[in-house]
Amino acid sequence: MSKIIAIANQKGGVGKTTTAINLSAALSHFGRKALLIDLDPQGNAGRGLGVNVHAETNNIYAVLAGRLKISQAIISTPFDGLDLIPSNLSLAQFEAENRGGVDPFSVLKNALKGIPENRYDYLILDCPPSLGLLTLNALNASDSVLIPVQCEYFAMEAVAAILSTVAKVQREWNSKLVIEGFLLTMYDPRTTLGTEIQSQVRKAFKENTFLTVIPRNQSVAESQGRQMPVTSFRPNSQGSSAYFSLAREVMDHEGR
């Protein structure tokens, strides 16, 4: 049975899409079958895997709009064990079209039922930088949520906002939703700020914080320009090692 993990934080620039791409790729490296679903109208998850998202009319918006079966939107990537459902700017219409609908928060959850249970080990949902209808759909459809936390000022304010939304989803739609973990990103051990934020997060959330920390790493930035995961671009880099470590921690949670 697939485990569905939403990667969410309403704050932009915290590494959601980078984490979604590289966690998916690292899981596939370890033999897990992963489907990355891009729920951000910017379409960067697809671009990060070398897909021309503007040319893809078979995308997540067509699925959510009821024009396409979800199985028809799945495309293969050049990376073994990793498939993708892309997104583009058309997805921005979703919130306007579904506001006031009969059950606007379960559109994605219902669509995912069209994926055979044993086809993938993981479904990774890359959420947009907001707490709007798309993110609420993702949280309602997921087993867990992974929350990237950038090591910078105002990080804890962003965490408070996403936790409030998670609690709302647990109360109203998805009581089984759990925190997969808080992931510290863009960490620079040479800065006092990075050390302080790491200490604050670990003190506040203890066992819910991943041991893995994602560093600021040039290879990660360069891999985005090459439109491929860092785990394939430079598998021996510090960035790759961090995402492989994260994947191992996620796999350690299997069955819980």
C-alpha positions in Angstrom: 0.0 0.0 0.0 1.4 3.4 -1.0 2.4 5.9 1.7 1.3 9.4 0.8 3.5 12.2 2.1 2.7 15.9 1.6 5.7 18.3 1.7 4.2 21.6 3.0 5.0 24.9 4.4 3.2 28.1 3.4 6.5 30.0 3.4 8.2 30.2 0.0 11.9 29.5 -0.5 12.2 26.9 2.3 13.2 24.0 0.0 9.8 22.2 -0.6 10.3 21.4 -4.2 14.0 20.7 -3.9 13.1 18.3 -1.1 10.2 16.7 -3.1 12.5 16.0 -6.1 15.5 14.7 -4.2 13.6 12.7 -1.6 11.6 11.0 -4.4 14.8 10.3 -6.3 16.6 9.0 -3.2 13.8 6.7 -2.4 13.9 5.3 -5.9 17.7 4.9 -5.5 17.0 2.5 -2.6 14.5 0.5 -4.7 11.3 2.1 -3.7 8.9 3.1 -6.4 7.9 6.7 -6.1 5.4 9.0 -7.8 6.0 12.7 -7.4 2.8 14.8 -7.8 3.3 18.5 -8.4 0.6 20.5 -6.8 2.3 23.9 -7.3 1.1 25.9 -10.4 4.7 27.0 -10.9 5.5 23.5 -12.1 9.0 23.4 -10.8 9.0 19.8 -9.7 8.4 18.7 -13.3 11.1 21.1 -14.6 13.5 19.8 -12.0 13.1 16.4 -13.6 13.6 17.7 -17.1 10.0 17.8 -18.2 8.6 20.5 -20.4 5.6 21.2 -18.2 4.0 23.8 -20.5 3.7 21.1 -23.2 2.0 18.6 -20.9 -1.8 18.9 -21.1 -2.1 15.6 -19.3 -1.4 17.1 -15.9 -2.7 17.3 -12.3 -5.1 20.1 -13.2 -6.8 18.0 -15.9 -7.2 15.2 -13.3 -8.6 17.5 -10.6 -11.0 19.1 -13.1 -12.4 15.7 -13.9 -11.2 15.7 -17.5 -8.6 12.9 -17.2 -8.1 9.7 -15.2 -5.2 10.0 -12.9 -3.4 7.0 -14.5 -3.4 8.9 -17.8 -1.5 11.8 -16.2 1.4 9.7 -15.0 4.6 10.1 -17.0 7.9 8.3 -16.8 11.1 10.2 -15.9 14.7 9.5 -16.9 15.2 8.2 -13.4 14.5 4.6 -12.6 11.7 4.0 -10.2 10.5 7.6 -10.3 7.3 8.8 -12.1 5.7 12.2 -12.2 2.3 13.9 -12.5 3.3 17.4 -13.7 1.7 20.7 -13.1 1.7 24.1 -14.8 -0.1 27.5 -14.5 -3.4 26.0 -15.5 -3.6 24.6 -11.9 -4.1 28.1 -10.6 -7.7 27.8 -11.8 -8.4 25.0 -9.3 -9.2 27.1 -6.3 -11.5 29.5 -8.1 -13.4 26.6 -9.8 -13.8 24.6 -6.6 -14.6 27.2 -4.0 -18.1 26.5 -2.8 -18.2 23.0 -4.2 -19.9 20.1 -2.5 -16.6 18.7 -1.1 -13.8 20.9 -2.3 -11.3 19.5 0.2 -11.5 15.9 -1.0 -11.0 16.3 -4.8 -7.4 15.1 -4.7 -8.1 12.3 -2.2 -10.8 10.9 -4.5 -8.6 11.2 -7.6 -5.8 9.2 -5.9 -8.1 6.3 -5.5 -7.5 5.7 -9.2 -3.9 4.7 -8.6 -3.5 0.9 -8.0 -2.5 0.3 -4.3 0.7 -1.7 -5.1 2.0 0.4 -8.0 4.1 2.7 -5.8 5.6 2.6 -2.4 5.4 6.4 -2.0 3.3 9.2 -3.4 5.1 12.5 -2.7 3.0 15.6 -2.9 4.8 18.9 -3.6 2.5 21.6 -2.2 2.4 25.3 -3.2 3.7 28.0 -0.9 0.3 28.8 0.6 -2.3 27.2 3.0 -5.0 27.4 0.4 -7.3 24.8 -1.2 -4.5 22.9 -2.9 -2.5 22.4 0.3 -5.7 21.5 2.2 -6.5 18.9 -0.5 -2.9 17.5 -0.1 -3.1 17.3 3.7 -6.6 15.7 3.5 -5.3 13.0 1.1 -2.0 12.3 2.9 -0.9 9.9 5.6 1.8 12.3 6.8 3.3 15.7 6.3 7.0 16.6 6.0 7.6 20.2 6.9 10.8 21.8 5.6 12.1 24.6 7.9 14.7 27.0 6.5 17.4 28.0 9.0 16.6 31.7 9.0 14.6 34.4 10.8 10.8 33.9 11.1 11.2 30.2 10.6 9.2 29.4 13.8 6.4 31.7 12.8 6.0 29.7 9.6 6.0 26.5 11.6 3.3 27.7 13.8 1.1 28.5 10.9 1.5 25.1 9.2 0.9 23.3 12.5 -2.3 25.2 13.0 -3.5 24.1 9.5 -2.4 20.5 10.2 -4.5 20.6 13.4 -7.5 21.9 11.5 -7.2 19.2 8.9 -6.9 16.5 11.6 -10.1 17.9 13.3 -12.2 18.3 10.2 -11.2 15.9 7.5 -8.2 13.6 8.2 -7.8 12.4 11.7 -5.1 10.0 10.7 -2.7 12.7 9.4 0.6 12.7 11.3 3.8 14.7 11.2 6.4 12.8 9.2 9.0 15.2 10.5 10.5 18.7 10.5 13.4 18.9 8.1 16.0 21.6 8.6 17.1 23.0 5.2 19.7 25.4 3.9 21.7 24.9 7.1 25.1 26.6 7.4 26.9 25.5 10.5 29.2 28.5 10.3 26.4 31.0 11.1 25.0 31.6 14.6 21.5 31.9 13.2 21.6 28.4 11.6 22.7 26.9 14.9 20.1 28.8 16.8 17.2 27.8 14.6 18.3 24.1 14.6 18.4 24.3 18.4 15.0 25.9 18.6 13.3 23.3 16.3 14.9 20.3 18.0 14.0 21.6 21.5 10.4 22.3 20.4 9.7 19.2 18.4 12.3 16.7 19.7 11.6 13.3 18.1 9.6 14.8 15.3 12.7 16.5 13.9 14.7 14.5 11.4 18.3 13.8 12.4 19.2 14.7 8.8 20.0 18.3 8.1 20.0 19.6 4.5 23.0 21.9 4.0 23.5 24.8 1.8 25.3 23.0 -1.1 26.4 24.2 -4.5 25.7 20.8 -6.1 22.1 21.1 -5.1 21.8 24.5 -6.8 23.7 23.3 -9.9 21.5 20.2 -10.2 18.4 22.4 -10.5 20.0 24.2 -13.5 20.7 20.8 -15.1 17.1 19.7 -14.4 17.9 16.6 -12.5 18.1 15.4 -8.9 21.3 16.1 -7.1 21.4 12.4 -6.3 21.9 11.7 -10.0 23.9 14.8 -10.9 26.5 14.5 -8.2 25.8 11.4 -6.1 28.9 11.8 -3.9 28.2 15.4 -3.0 27.3 16.6 0.5 23.8 17.5 -0.8 23.3 14.0 -2.2 24.5 12.4 1.0 21.9 14.5 3.0 19.0 13.4 0.8 20.1 9.8 0.9 20.2 10.0 4.7 16.7 11.6 4.7 15.3 8.8 2.5 16.7 6.3 5.0 15.0 8.0 7.9 11.7 8.1 5.9 12.0 4.4 5.1 12.7 3.7 8.8 9.2 5.0 9.4 7.6 2.4 7.1 4.8 0.6 8.8 4.3 3.0 11.6 
